[in-house]
Structures are given as C-alpha cells and as structure tokens.
Amino acid sequence: MIQNQMPVEFNIEYDEINVLLSSAELSGPDIENLEKIRKKSKELEKQSLTSTEYQSSTLDALNKAIHLHGGPIIELGVYKGGLSCQLCYLSKQHDRDIYIIDVSSEYIEMARQQIIDQGLLHSKVHFFVGNLCTFFEEHNFQLLPPCMIVVDGDHSYFGVREDLCNILFHTPDVPVVVLHDFGLRYDNSTRRAENNVSGAILDITGDTNALIPIGFLGDGTKRDDCYFQKGYPEGVILFPSLLKPAVFSVAYSYCAAASQKFLVKKHKTEHTNLYNELQQQKEHNALLCSHLSRSRWIKTGRRIGFLKWIGKFLNT
Ligand SMILES: C[S@@+](CC[C@H](N)C(=O)[O-])C[C@H]1O[C@@H](n2cnc3c(N)ncnc32)[C@H](O)[C@@H]1O
C-alpha cells in the first residue's frame, strides 16, 4: 500500500523564474501557434499525456532559458510526441538542436511521424532509442550544456533517481530541468508499488529550495489507475544552480558506482567472448592439424610408392 507522505512546501514562486533565468525582458512563447499544434495532436489522437498548464509552464521556461546556453533541448520519455512537437516548434524558432529520447522504438516512430505530419521536422531534430545512461555514453555536453532537459520517462523511484543523477553528473550546468509526475501515485500494489517520483527527487535534491511546482495540484482523486497525491504538484522545475554542492557529489558517486558495475559487467562479457573465441580457435587448430597430418601421411605414402617404383625401374 502507498505510504502517506508529509505535505510538501515550496519556497519559490513561479514568477521568480524571470529573475532566476535573467529573462525579465523576454516575451513568452508564441502561444497561438503552440495551441494550433496541440489541437492537431488531439485530432491525430497523439496529444501529450500532461496537462495544458504543465505544457505551458514548460514551454515558457524553455523560452526563457534558451538564451542562457547555446546547447540543445533534451526530452526524455516522449510517448506519441504531443509535447515533442511543441518543443520542436520552439527549437526551430531558436535554431536549436533537440534530442528526443525514448526506450521504446515504437513510441519514437510514432513521435517522429507526428512531427512530420505537423510539418515540424527540421535538420536539428534528433531521435534516440534508449535511456539517458546510453544516451550520455554517446553524447558529450561538457563544452555546450543543454539549455533544458524535460524528464518524463521511468516513473519508478530508482528510475527517477538514476535519471536525475545522470543529469547532474553529465550536464551540471543545465539551467533548467523539468520533471513530470512529481505527485503521481499508483494505488495498486501489484503495479510498480515502488513508484514514488517525488520521493526520489526530494532524496536527491535534499529539500524543495531549488524547485518550483508546475501544472495542477493533486487532489487525491483517481484518474484511470493512478492518482496525484493531495497537495503535490503535477511537475516541478529544478534549477541545478540552486542546489548545494553536496548534491553533485551524491550524483557523482552514484554514476561512478554505476559505471564501475557497468565496467565489471563489460569486462566479464569481454572475458567470456575471448574465452569462446579461444575455444573456437583451438577446435579449428585441432581440425587443421588432423587434416595436415592426414595429408602428410598421404604425401609420405605417395613418396614411398614413387621410390619403390624407381627401385623397381633400376632393378630391371
Ligand atoms: C508518460 S509517457 C511520456 C509522456 C510524454 N512526455 C507526453 O507529454 O505525452 C512515458 C514515456 O517514457 C518512456 N520510458 C519509460 N522508461 C524510460 C526510460 N528509462 N528512459 C526513456 N524513456 C522511458 C515510455 O516508453 C513512454 O513513452
């Protein structure tokens, strides 16, 4: 069963985002066009699973953060691409790379198709099938930090913790990280009972001092087979620059331990492959030897036959 959590309190108001992202002068995103994209997504039955409020705050934050770094936008967990289309629209407006990541190749394909159908595909849209760990193995953002990362992938406690640690370790300078499903709960213990997104976020960040709540506020009522905990917001915006340095050390230790485990596993696999290769080589050599020795006997036999024939010839 779900354990009751203490009510959560936040210290930063949404309006303070302008100060945090030094964007007081900037206008908001082009809501009219974004609304058209949302409408089309609905017609295609590929709309975002998130609330309109959450989407608007996410896009507003992106519009304000995008001028801070020249790096890309990263979206993790895309489903059918409802939010991806809107992010693609802003990435095109700001001539920015966007990475769209999901573990499911099927959802990546659906999102790609929707982006094409909405006429939003451009040369800076990249798709990646995998998780954040495998993504960061292939992409390095040390020189050019992303301007924003939107996380809505694995909602288990350990999944969220892993994603957040990877972000803080690989891209500590990202100005804004948006995390969906903060207050999400399942009340069916057979289905991912360990699900606790807010627990994972608060365990890593230490408190709410670097978080702003966004989207609707949970009222504890059920939607489908899950509900949003009373008093908990749908999502949060994390400002890594407001985190205590110790938080980054935790993320570093977590990723170092994970990569150690990965190396041991990799080493074991390489060792097994090498062993198998050697075994195969041995079998091949044995076969070759038996073949060679057989042909040597044949040759020797032929040589003896030839000598016997010469002897016979000389005797006559
Ligand atoms: C709730 S949906 C995302 C909804 C989407 N953001 C939207 O606005 O409609 C979760 C998605 O995360 C993907 N996912 C699950 N675990 C993941 C992981 N570890 N890394 C990346 N994607 C993951 C699922 O395949 C699914 O498409």
The ligand as a Tripos MOL2 file, in Angstrom:
@<TRIPOS>MOLECULE
LIG
   27    29     1     0     0
SMALL
NO_CHARGES

@<TRIPOS>ATOM
      1 C1          4.2620    9.0800  -19.5400 C.3       1 LIG1
      2 S1          4.9910    8.7280  -21.0440 S.3       1 LIG1
      3 C2          5.6180   10.2790  -21.5940 C.3       1 LIG1
      4 C3          4.5430   11.2560  -21.9530 C.3       1 LIG1
      5 C4          5.0170   12.4310  -22.7680 C.3       1 LIG1
      6 N1          6.0430   13.1900  -22.1260 N.3       1 LIG1
      7 C5          3.8560   13.3250  -23.1060 C.2       1 LIG1
      8 O1          3.9560   14.5370  -22.8530 O.co2     1 LIG1
      9 O2          2.8690   12.8140  -23.6220 O.co2     1 LIG1
     10 C6          6.4460    7.8780  -20.5940 C.3       1 LIG1
     11 C7          7.3660    7.5110  -21.7370 C.3       1 LIG1
     12 O3          8.6400    7.1920  -21.1930 O.3       1 LIG1
     13 C8          9.1850    6.0850  -21.8690 C.3       1 LIG1
     14 N2         10.1580    5.4960  -20.9180 N.ar      1 LIG1
     15 C9          9.9420    4.6460  -19.8940 C.ar      1 LIG1
     16 N3         11.0910    4.4190  -19.2290 N.ar      1 LIG1
     17 C10        12.0540    5.1270  -19.8520 C.ar      1 LIG1
     18 C11        13.4550    5.3060  -19.6510 C.ar      1 LIG1
     19 N4         14.1080    4.7070  -18.6600 N.pl3     1 LIG1
     20 N5         14.1460    6.1260  -20.4970 N.ar      1 LIG1
     21 C12        13.4920    6.7350  -21.5280 C.ar      1 LIG1
     22 N6         12.1820    6.5970  -21.7700 N.ar      1 LIG1
     23 C13        11.4610    5.8200  -20.9420 C.ar      1 LIG1
     24 C14         7.9880    5.2410  -22.2400 C.3       1 LIG1
     25 O4          8.2650    4.4210  -23.3480 O.3       1 LIG1
     26 C15         6.9380    6.3100  -22.5550 C.3       1 LIG1
     27 O5          6.9520    6.6740  -23.9190 O.3       1 LIG1
@<TRIPOS>BOND
     1     1     2 1
     2     2     3 1
     3     2    10 1
     4     3     4 1
     5     4     5 1
     6     5     6 1
     7     5     7 1
     8     7     8 2
     9     7     9 1
    10    10    11 1
    11    11    12 1
    12    11    26 1
    13    12    13 1
    14    13    14 1
    15    13    24 1
    16    14    15 ar
    17    14    23 ar
    18    15    16 ar
    19    16    17 ar
    20    17    18 ar
    21    17    23 ar
    22    18    19 1
    23    18    20 ar
    24    20    21 ar
    25    21    22 ar
    26    22    23 ar
    27    24    25 1
    28    24    26 1
    29    26    27 1
@<TRIPOS>SUBSTRUCTURE
     1 LIG1         1 GROUP 0 **** ****
